[in-house]
């Protein structure tokens, strides 16, 4: 799953660099024009051609940026949901998968087969492969695989409504509220000194940039983009950043669902309730059994509707103020754990098993 997030972040980084590069080219031309020493005939001729084309270039740079940004978002959502389903199929048996997901898979697979037959969708899958995967699920094979495209079959633009609908097919409800409660969004709001949204109406207004990108992309695709619709480079880079934040928050929500499943099937080891909390990222425990190592993935489980799970990495371990690489539990053993995320004294902490960590890390 995590590799999908990293791929999106690299793609958005390259796009932001492209926009900045185009902006720098315009600035460089202005500098050359202002320098007496560069006012040779050759420079004047070449810069005149460039200046003459700046207006059209700005239009095309903007169009390329918006279309690329929309494409990155659409690919990311589809790949992330597919990766999430793959993780679920490796953790749970088919009958343990939520009924809503199984129903969506059956109905979606039928639609997918019809789309393949009618050549309404481009895919490397064959009809036979789709039927084979569906049959494996229905027969409850020990090793099974979802028809992942059955959940993301394109029926419209990838706006907030469609993203929420796709997530509902995999039993992730109230998506915008869940996203609004993630650590990613909390950190962003704190950095930007934004007030926390409370009402459902306020939450529905978040990330409206996603829908704006869809609308602008459609205007570009239909040749209807007007010059007064072209935004400056800083606004484009802000939208690139917002898509990245939205994507990271979406990843966080789906990862929380993984921890829910892992807990249900005993794929996490209980550490317990903290006896102390220090600062923003240190918690202390009585470690009677089990063990903890630096680098372990630790999950906070609590009764919080918006964010029931929070995962961090064990960065430091201390016993009697002494730094340790690992600690084994026993009578009277007390440990201090420094995590990569903000901690809470309310809730239980668990260590994710290596198998789950590897699946999520892929």
PyMOL commands that set and color helices and strands:
alter all, ss='L'
color gray80, all
select helices_A, chain A and resi 2-34+36-38+41-52+54-91+94-96+99-117+127-138+149-152+160-169+175-180+183-192+200-204+208-221+227-229+233-264+354-361
alter helices_A, ss='H'
color red, helices_A
select strands_A, chain A and resi 268-273+276-278+282-286+291-293+297-301+309-319+322-323+326-328+334-339+348-352
alter strands_A, ss='S'
color yellow, strands_A
deselect
rebuild
show_as cartoon
